[in-house]
């Protein structure tokens, strides 16, 4: 499709411009569904948490509340953006932008299929780490520029928390790149091929997988790690002073980050677009269960999206289940539990790889 | 002339111009937080320059380490400070001659060292551009763990010592502060905290 488009554009446009246009079209193809997913993730969150707490969730707008995200978006768009008198105007406006830009930019290297990726970079894993670490500036600048005590407290908490959990997250990713021998997501997924869900990295890297996901929850400031917002202690933390669209952009960033963390977990530990039944055939009571063949018609992208949905459900489940961590407990978990465990397990993975442990490294 | 290289050069110059502007902002900004944010921008733009110079690993590491971690902690501290800027600016005119002298000396020194006499295309030929499948990270790792393995290991040990020293400096007992011990909190039994009293109902008199 893109070959056809580029040949169409080259008939009347110069070559470099066509390349840019094609990239922009690809970006739009990724961004639009992502924004739609973000909108409907908010509905899913309210519905699922509602069901877990024996409530209905939103039911009024559209069929069983199915248009609720659209209504919310409309409301937020037409609300006034209030800028506090004592705020630093420029930084106050730029903070939400700084928080959503990395959340979207990270999607550049996420592959949806062996072929479907915007930028097939070699150092994709490093790029993801670098880009997601910039996201914290949105929170810090918002907290400082608001010129409000609660906002500043929220920003401080968030800065300390994100810096702490980034280390554990980075170490978990070191384990992945050690196991896959590459920082390219396509290669990482291919390294997990072979024996269906048993050959994915979640099993040999189980401690790193759990730590990665929990750190991901902490990085996105989601419950039970949402001390940056902490509505019961510091009102709403870094975004107390925000209203209307500027407020909404913070939430867009948070949900886009959630989807990103889920996608990364699916790619690095759950085999990305690989089918869970790959190479799984067995006989039971005389019937041949050739699961690989039965599910061969399912496109890889469907598996990938199902895995993302699974992790997103986990995010919501965690929020509905656990009370918020205390600040000192968060710091203790990050520094004294996660970092030592990851360092030890990196060593163990190194031994696994050297020993050629089947079925992952043979 | 290859048009692609022209565009890359153009992007490099744009990054360079913006990083100069933001570096100027670091020293001219009124507020220390704004200065720190300008420094963040400078780091980010220098990473952009490195990226156009085919040093992808260094560029990404610069963003990861300096922008993502070091400057966050830096901002963390700067935001907590209550600096009276008027007081800091008080002696500006008095110290201006010395400041100018130092600035001029530094500029002369820099021009002598990294001026066109020592650097530039006449002294060093432009490096050949690598193919698209060339992996900067792999090459760097290979050299670092074979040719330069001892300097690399020594540097990492020095860093480790520095980390331990920094932690040791902050480790001091303060008996006057109250803190919770999670192991004790977990080990608590019902009998330690509450007592069920068996008593008869009392009528209000």
Interface residues (C-beta under 8 A of the other chain):
Chain A: X15 X16 X91 X122 X123 X126 X127 X129 X130 X131 X133 X134 X136 X137 X140 X141 X144 X152 X155 X156 X159 X160 X162 X163 X166 X183 X328 X329 X332
Chain B: X3 X4 X7 X33 X34 X37 X40 X44 X56 X57 X60 X61 X63 X64 X67 X68 X69 X72 X73 X75 X76 X79 X80 X135 X136 X137 X138 X179 X180 X182
